[in-house]
Every structure is written in structure tokens, then in C-alpha cells.
Amino acid sequence: MAALGKIRSKGKILAIIIGLALFAFIAEELFRSCESTRNDQRQQIGKILGHRVSVQEFQSLFDEYQEVMKLQRGTESLTEEESNQAKDWVWNSLIQSRILENETQKLGLTVTDQEMQDVLNEGTNPMLRQTPFVDQQTGRFDANQLKKFLAEYKAQQTANPQLAEQYRTLYHFWTFVEKNLRQQLLAQKYQALFSHCLLTNPVECKAAFEASNEEADIQLAAFAYNDVNDSKISISDADMKKKYDEIKETFRQYVETRNVKYIDIQVDASAADRAELQAQFDGYAAELADAADPSDLVRKSTSLVAYLGLPVKKNAFPADISAMIDSLAVGQTSQVFETKRDNTLNVMKVVSKESLPDSVEYRQIQVAADTPEQSRAKADSIYNALSNGADFELVAKNYGQTGETIWLTTAQYQSSPSLDANTRTYLETLNTLAPGEIKNLDLDQVNIVVQVVSRRAFVDKYVVAAVKKTIDFSHETYSAAYNKFAAFVSANRTGEDIVKNAEGSGYTVSEYSDLTTAAHDIANIHGTRDALKWVFDAKEGAVSPMYECGDNNHLLVVVLDKINKKGYRGLDDAQVADFIKAELTKDKKAEVILADIKGVKSVKDAAAKGGKTAPIKSITFATPAFVPLTGTAEAALSGAVASTPKGKFCNKPVKGEGGVYVYQVVNKTQREGKYDAARTKAQLKQKAMQATGSFMNELRTNADVTDNRYIFF
């Protein structure tokens, strides 16, 4: 009892302790939940229709499209620009896919397998022509080639690993095309629904034909806005506000943007740097002239142009090298020359020139055994059998190979960064063997028995040794530029100071407006992703750290000048204010002109009032009339002329984009051609399809898209 009494006496303290323990437990769980949410958000690249897009999902789609681009271009890697284009394509495709999926599910729209098969059988879709399954004679997609490939793909998964990998690459390419073709067909179906909402009737068809084919000749009098002195008009704040409210929708922006000011310095080679590089090249020129085999020289020079030691076409070389080849004799070395377009110093030697086939059709049997001796023995046996008339394909099948012919083109190897001795021997053999000739190639680890079947398109090929190097700055030059700029940035820590003191320090401040999170860089300067991330995390007026960017040759500092919030941009925005003032200026000057020409009843009267006159011919309602007197296209004038009878003066002046106009219709004629109701209806239907083609823009606007790619990519 005493213990219970003691506990009761401490009841308030115990309640507080228990309450704190419960709060700590709840807070811990809340913290874990918040941390989990933050971790999840850190893996989000954006949102579409309120649904998150993870980094992993985007990366997977990007990797898929990268492989497709590399296959189409025949390259091992993409440039930075190509990679950025791929990222944009993947992101926009993902947005369209999500939106279409959302809209078509509501309507029950799908693309059936039979519809897909019909498109494949027809074979005319442009997307299909980009695949390897094209009939070379007709230029159309061949569904049978695709079926054959898909059947072979399954069989090849347990065959030669290298061949299986090639089949997998091509299979992934096809699945990518198929997926996007299905989405394209679904978008076309959805668009067709819209186009069928825009109907035509006989009256509209007839009016459309006349609007396009009735031509009018007029005598025009123009009063250009530029001829009205600005002192004759005044614009008040109330005028600005009224005009802004009138066209406010023009200034709506659907994503937040940033305006920045920046200083970008490109570090260039100094005079001392250039002199040192010139001395190097004088040495290269002397060595090239004496070298029987220039391969070591080109390799040690770290030239930007690889030396294959194999005849290739001129287009294998950079444009400046290619342009000089025919001006040099075989064995001749050029003078050292500079190419400003790519900022390089160059010297070259034409080693040889030959007329060789651009395309070679050949077949081969690859022979490998436990030892080189066994490989040679087998290859000799195959070579002897073929030389004595044995069937190539039958012999090949005995060794588990097809023996089918293969085409080799110069383009397939001439851009290689290097070739080993075996590959060079192999390619030289294919280029020089006569049709029908067989040769046993004894390479390091394998023997290959090859036969050239045919050779086509003989062209001039060259072996050229070229040393091309960038005219680069030295470490000392870069350090001097870096230290000077770093000192300037350290001394000027506000945007106002940066702008005020830049010119005095030899720097130029530039501006870039409406930067969005969809950008890949700042002002097209490579390697500025860190600066871009800073821009979208900073506050107005902030000055960035100094960034090293570009191709390791730029220094950058950024000032966040203005944040343009999502919604309507106001009159406090300089661009908006300038636009409103320009529109008001036209309105006010039009009022002055209209007051001056009140009562004008002819072109002659207008001329007496100072109007500039000129005839204009062949005006149609369907096309804005171009007025040379003001240098503007005037849709309002075309509409007014169409409603004015032949021989009549306009019933009122026309206020246009470049001035105010009065006119008299001199003549009206109908273009040659008979009215075809069916054809006109088809044309209007096509216009309806074009008009509804922007449906995706509207849907995208309403999809509440958030794009945070800049954080990750």
C-alpha cells in the first residue's frame, strides 16, 4: 500500500515521462517516414500527370535509345550534343506516352495486333524504312525478312556467342521500333477523333475555294506608323495597365524560368604557346618527310587523325586534310598550316594512292584448333579443296559455318581509331584479291580462308599520315587567366558590383533569359551543369562560385538576375513592359493617323494627306497581303479587300501591323481551275488534321509536368 501511495504521489511526473516516451516514439517514426520520403524524392527525375518518374526508369529508357542511335549512326559513342538530343527525345516521348495512355484508356482506344500486322505488311511507314528489313529493290519494308530474322534470333541464342550478341542488338533495335510504331499509331487514332469533330459542308467548301482562288488588284495608300513622330503620342500607366489586361493571356508561362547575367572567359593560347607548338610541328614535318613508316611518329605526336596504314577514301579525313590531298604528290609532305575552323595546326604526307573497290563481296571460313599448327593444317586442307573446285558453302557447313557472302564497304573501317596488324592484313587482302581468288590467311590465333566474290565501284584511295593538334594554351597561360578572374570574382560579391566593374577589368557581362530546367547548359557553354544546378537553387541577386567549364577552356561566373514564376508575367517584367509599350505605340499612332485622314474618300485624297501610294496585285483572302511600303504582311488588309466589290473604295481605313491603309479595288479575277467539291473537301479535312495536330501541346500544358533532369543529367 505504501508503494502504491508513493506511485500516486508521483503520478504527474510519471505521466510526463510516459508522454515524452510516446512522443519520442512517434517523432522517431515520423522522422523515418520523412527521411524515406526525402530519399524517394531524391530519386525522382520529375512528374507527369501527378505520377513520379524515377531516375532508374528514365536511365533505362535513355540507355535503350542510346543503343538505337549508336546502331543507326554506326558509332561506339555519342557526342555531348547527340547525348543531349537523346535525353530530350526520351523525355518528350515519355511525356507523350503517359498522356496518351491516360487519354486513350478513358476512351478504350487501342492498337490491335492485326492493325500492327497490316502496317507491317503494307511496309510504307517511314519508321519501318529505318530498319534493316528493307527490300533494296523496292525500298519498302519487307515483313518476310523480319519474320526470318525473328526465327533466326531464337535459334542463335545457343550458337556462336559473338553472332548471338549481334542478333540481340538487332532484336532490341526492332523491339524499340515496334514499341514506338505502336505509340505512333495510337496517337494517329486519337488525333483522328479530333479531326472528325471539325466538319465541312458545301457552303464552306465553296467559300474556301473562292477565298483561295479569287485575286484582287488594288491601288493602296499607306500611312506607316514609323512616319508618325513619337512626340505626338503619350502613354500613361493607366494605358499600360489597360493594354496588359487586354492581352494578359499572351504573358502566361507554364514553367518557372530564370534570367541570368554571366561572364564567360575562353582561355586561348598565348603567343609563346603558339611559338612552342610551331617549333614542334617544324620537327614533325622534317620527320614525316624522312619516314618510310610514319605510324610511330603519328602515334607519339598524339595526332587527332589516326594513321591506319591502309588505303581509305578522302572523306575519311577531316575536311582541311581532305582538301589538300590531291594537291600533293605521292611521297610529298605539306607545309605546316593552321585551320581556324577547328583551331588546329597541321602537317601531312601522302604515302600512297591507289584505285581500289569501295565495296567487296566475299565469303570466308574461320579455322581454329588447339594449336597453331593444327589450325594451319586444317586451313591448308580447306584451301586445297576449294582450289580444286569444292563447293564453298558445303565445305563451310562441315565446319559449322554458313559460307554466305558478306559485303564489306570502305565506310565500315575507314573511321576506326586504330587497326592491329592482323586486321590490317585481313582488310588489305579483301581489297586486293581478284574476284574468285582464294587465300589462306595465317593470323596470330586463327586461320581464315577467304574468297572474294565480286568488287564494285572503284575509287581513289589514299594512305595519308597527318599530324593534327589543337592550338592549346599552356598551364602557365591558364593559371594566369584563372588567377586574374578568381581575384575579380572574390572582389565583387554582388551582382551590381559584377556588372559595374566588369568592363574596367576587361570582362564582358552577357545576359540569358528564360532559362528552364529542361536546359542542358547555360548559354550553350559545355560542361555547365553544376552552374545550372546552382541557378535553380539560388535566390535572386545571388552570385555563383567561379566554374571551370567548356572543353576545359572556359571560366564562368553567374548572377541570378530574376526568377520568373509560373503563371502570368507582370508589367514589372522589362520584356512584358517593352512589348506592351510597342503595341500601345502602334495603337496611339493609329489614332493620330485615323484622325488626320477622317473623311478621305479616295486614294487621291489619301495621297494629298501624305499617304504613300502603290499598286498591289494578286491579293487573296487565304494569304496575308505583303505591303512593300511598310515591309509587313497584313492579314487584315486581305480580309478587307475580299469583302470590297470591284471598283469600290474601302468603306473604312484598315488598321494593320505596319500602318493604316486605304485602298480602291481595281480588279477582281478568278484563277484558272474548275471548282471540285470533293477535292476541296479533302483539302479542308487535311487542314483540320493539321489544326488538331497541336492537341498534344494542350494536353501537355494540363499534365502538370515537372522536369528535374538537370539535377541528375
Rosetta blueprint (number, residue, H / E / L):
1 M L
2 A H
3 A H
4 L H
5 G H
6 K H
7 I H
8 R H
9 S H
10 K L
11 G H
12 K H
13 I H
14 L H
15 A H
16 I H
17 I H
18 I H
19 G H
20 L H
21 A H
22 L H
23 F H
24 A H
25 F H
26 I H
27 A H
28 E H
29 E H
30 L H
31 F H
32 R H
33 S H
34 C H
35 E H
36 S H
37 T H
38 R H
39 N H
40 D H
41 Q H
42 R H
43 Q L
44 Q E
45 I E
46 G E
47 K E
48 I E
49 L L
50 G L
51 H E
52 R E
53 V E
54 S E
55 V H
56 Q H
57 E H
58 F H
59 Q H
60 S H
61 L H
62 F H
63 D H
64 E H
65 Y H
66 Q H
67 E H
68 V H
69 M H
70 K H
71 L H
72 Q H
73 R H
74 G L
75 T L
76 E L
77 S L
78 L L
79 T L
80 E H
81 E H
82 E H
83 S H
84 N H
85 Q H
86 A H
87 K H
88 D H
89 W H
90 V H
91 W H
92 N H
93 S H
94 L H
95 I H
96 Q H
97 S H
98 R H
99 I H
100 L H
101 E H
102 N H
103 E H
104 T H
105 Q H
106 K H
107 L H
108 G L
109 L L
110 T L
111 V L
112 T L
113 D H
114 Q H
115 E H
116 M H
117 Q H
118 D H
119 V H
120 L H
121 N H
122 E H
123 G L
124 T L
125 N L
126 P L
127 M L
128 L H
129 R H
130 Q H
131 T L
132 P L
133 F L
134 V E
135 D L
136 Q L
137 Q L
138 T L
139 G L
140 R L
141 F E
142 D L
143 A H
144 N H
145 Q H
146 L H
147 K H
148 K H
149 F H
150 L H
151 A H
152 E H
153 Y H
154 K H
155 A H
156 Q H
157 Q L
158 T L
159 A L
160 N L
161 P H
162 Q H
163 L H
164 A H
165 E H
166 Q H
167 Y H
168 R H
169 T H
170 L H
171 Y H
172 H H
173 F H
174 W H
175 T H
176 F H
177 V H
178 E H
179 K H
180 N H
181 L H
182 R H
183 Q H
184 Q H
185 L H
186 L H
187 A H
188 Q H
189 K H
190 Y H
191 Q H
192 A H
193 L H
194 F H
195 S H
196 H L
197 C L
198 L L
199 L L
200 T L
201 N L
202 P H
203 V H
204 E H
205 C H
206 K H
207 A H
208 A H
209 F H
210 E H
211 A H
212 S H
213 N H
214 E E
215 E E
216 A E
217 D E
218 I E
219 Q E
220 L E
221 A E
222 A E
223 F E
224 A E
225 Y H
226 N H
227 D H
228 V L
229 N L
230 D H
231 S H
232 K H
233 I L
234 S L
235 I L
236 S L
237 D H
238 A H
239 D H
240 M H
241 K H
242 K H
243 K H
244 Y H
245 D H
246 E H
247 I L
248 K H
249 E H
250 T H
251 F H
252 R E
253 Q E
254 Y L
255 V L
256 E L
257 T E
258 R E
259 N E
260 V E
261 K E
262 Y E
263 I E
264 D E
265 I E
266 Q E
267 V L
268 D L
269 A L
270 S L
271 A H
272 A H
273 D H
274 R H
275 A H
276 E H
277 L H
278 Q H
279 A H
280 Q H
281 F H
282 D H
283 G H
284 Y H
285 A H
286 A H
287 E H
288 L H
289 A H
290 D H
291 A L
292 A L
293 D L
294 P L
295 S H
296 D H
297 L H
298 V H
299 R H
300 K H
301 S L
302 T L
303 S L
304 L L
305 V L
306 A L
307 Y L
308 L L
309 G L
310 L L
311 P L
312 V E
313 K L
314 K H
315 N H
316 A H
317 F L
318 P L
319 A H
320 D H
321 I H
322 S H
323 A H
324 M H
325 I H
326 D L
327 S L
328 L L
329 A L
330 V L
331 G L
332 Q L
333 T E
334 S L
335 Q L
336 V L
337 F E
338 E E
339 T E
340 K L
341 R L
342 D L
343 N L
344 T E
345 L E
346 N E
347 V E
348 M E
349 K E
350 V E
351 V E
352 S E
353 K E
354 E E
355 S E
356 L E
357 P E
358 D E
359 S E
360 V E
361 E E
362 Y E
363 R E
364 Q E
365 I E
366 Q E
367 V E
368 A L
369 A L
370 D L
371 T L
372 P H
373 E H
374 Q H
375 S H
376 R H
377 A H
378 K H
379 A H
380 D H
381 S H
382 I H
383 Y H
384 N H
385 A H
386 L H
387 S H
388 N L
389 G L
390 A L
391 D L
392 F H
393 E H
394 L H
395 V H
396 A H
397 K H
398 N H
399 Y L
400 G L
401 Q L
402 T L
403 G L
404 E L
405 T L
406 I E
407 W E
408 L E
409 T E
410 T H
411 A H
412 Q H
413 Y L
414 Q L
415 S L
416 S L
417 P L
418 S L
419 L L
420 D L
421 A H
422 N H
423 T H
424 R H
425 T H
426 Y H
427 L H
428 E H
429 T H
430 L H
431 N H
432 T H
433 L L
434 A L
435 P L
436 G L
437 E L
438 I E
439 K E
440 N E
441 L E
442 D E
443 L L
444 D L
445 Q L
446 V L
447 N E
448 I E
449 V E
450 V E
451 Q E
452 V E
453 V E
454 S E
455 R E
456 R E
457 A E
458 F E
459 V E
460 D E
461 K E
462 Y E
463 V E
464 V E
465 A E
466 A E
467 V E
468 K E
469 K E
470 T E
471 I L
472 D L
473 F L
474 S L
475 H H
476 E H
477 T H
478 Y H
479 S H
480 A H
481 A H
482 Y H
483 N H
484 K H
485 F H
486 A H
487 A H
488 F H
489 V H
490 S H
491 A H
492 N L
493 R L
494 T L
495 G H
496 E H
497 D H
498 I H
499 V H
500 K H
501 N H
502 A L
503 E H
504 G H
505 S H
506 G L
507 Y L
508 T L
509 V L
510 S E
511 E E
512 Y E
513 S E
514 D E
515 L E
516 T L
517 T L
518 A L
519 A L
520 H L
521 D L
522 I E
523 A L
524 N L
525 I E
526 H L
527 G L
528 T L
529 R H
530 D H
531 A H
532 L H
533 K H
534 W H
535 V H
536 F L
537 D L
538 A L
539 K L
540 E L
541 G L
542 A L
543 V E
544 S L
545 P L
546 M L
547 Y E
548 E E
549 C E
550 G L
551 D L
552 N L
553 N L
554 H E
555 L E
556 L E
557 V E
558 V E
559 V E
560 L E
561 D E
562 K E
563 I E
564 N E
565 K L
566 K L
567 G E
568 Y E
569 R L
570 G L
571 L L
572 D L
573 D L
574 A H
575 Q H
576 V H
577 A H
578 D H
579 F H
580 I H
581 K H
582 A H
583 E H
584 L H
585 T H
586 K H
587 D H
588 K H
589 K H
590 A H
591 E H
592 V H
593 I H
594 L H
595 A H
596 D H
597 I L
598 K L
599 G L
600 V L
601 K L
602 S L
603 V H
604 K H
605 D H
606 A H
607 A H
608 A H
609 K L
610 G L
611 G L
612 K E
613 T E
614 A E
615 P E
616 I E
617 K E
618 S E
619 I E
620 T L
621 F L
622 A L
623 T L
624 P L
625 A E
626 F E
627 V E
628 P L
629 L L
630 T L
631 G L
632 T E
633 A E
634 E E
635 A H
636 A H
637 L H
638 S H
639 G H
640 A H
641 V H
642 A H
643 S L
644 T L
645 P L
646 K L
647 G L
648 K L
649 F E
650 C L
651 N L
652 K L
653 P L
654 V E
655 K E
656 G L
657 E L
658 G L
659 G E
660 V E
661 Y E
662 V E
663 Y E
664 Q E
665 V E
666 V E
667 N E
668 K E
669 T E
670 Q E
671 R L
672 E L
673 G L
674 K L
675 Y L
676 D L
677 A H
678 A H
679 R H
680 T H
681 K H
682 A H
683 Q H
684 L H
685 K H
686 Q H
687 K H
688 A H
689 M H
690 Q H
691 A H
692 T H
693 G L
694 S L
695 F H
696 M H
697 N H
698 E H
699 L H
700 R H
701 T H
702 N L
703 A L
704 D L
705 V L
706 T E
707 D E
708 N L
709 R H
710 Y H
711 I H
712 F H
713 F L
